[in-house]
Amino acid sequence: MSTPTPAPDNPGFFEDRHTHLPQGTGTLGMWLFLAALGILFASSLVAYLVIRLTTLKAVTDPVTGEVIRQAGPALGSIPMPSGLWVSTTVILASSYTIHLALRAIQQERQEVFRRCLAVTAALAVLFLVIQTPSLMALLGEHKAYREQLHGEASLGLMPQGMVFFLIVVHAAHLIGGMIPLGVVTHHAWRKRYDHESHSPVRYVAMYWHFLDVVWLCLFAGLLLIG
């Protein structure tokens, strides 16, 4: 009669695997992954800045003086929905709680670890709930400015489309973090991690801190550039 394989030697999804790899390989791979995502986000934000700056001045015909393209709104003139300020506080809090969770599992404080992960997951859901209507409201503000140009041919230069793209990229980052966070939280409550085996927790914490930085950069950019 065969003996069941112990759980540590039969890892499931988002549990420690490939123990034959050199130490730090997974962390290095995670850093490279985050660097790739960071380049995507940074290039998107720079593209938005360039498009936004092209709309600050009206363009006139050098011969007739006729306005070819009206000027867009001034920098910082588009108001930020209050929910975005609240959501910023929420994601900062979630970044702190997942840091506490990682530190707790490293110290084998299982109850604190599970509790902090659960709080992080709850804050992540709250962040999503607050962000969705707030970002839609922000997009509506850009749409209102765009409609003031009365269907002029150069509407494509207005930043509304780029704001929409940034929101989509941000949403993809958020959902891409919430799924593994939920999986790791589930496994934590099944006691799959300890102070010697918790790499998935570290990877999720790294990603969540990255998401925190991404949102702060995006929020600051939208607040200052408008």
Secondary structure, 3 states (H helix, E strand, C coil): CCCCCCHHHCCCCCCCCCCCCCCCHHHHHHHHHHHHHHHHHHHHHHHHHHHHHHCCCCEECCCCCCEEECCCCCCCCCCCCHHHHHHHHHHHHHHHHHHHHHHHHHCCCHHHHHHHHHHHHHHHHHHHHHHHHHHHHHHHHHHHHHHCCCCCHHHHHCCHHHHHHHHHHHHHHHHHHHHHHHHHHHHHHCCCCCCCCCHHHHHHHHHHHHHHHHHHHHHHHHHHHC
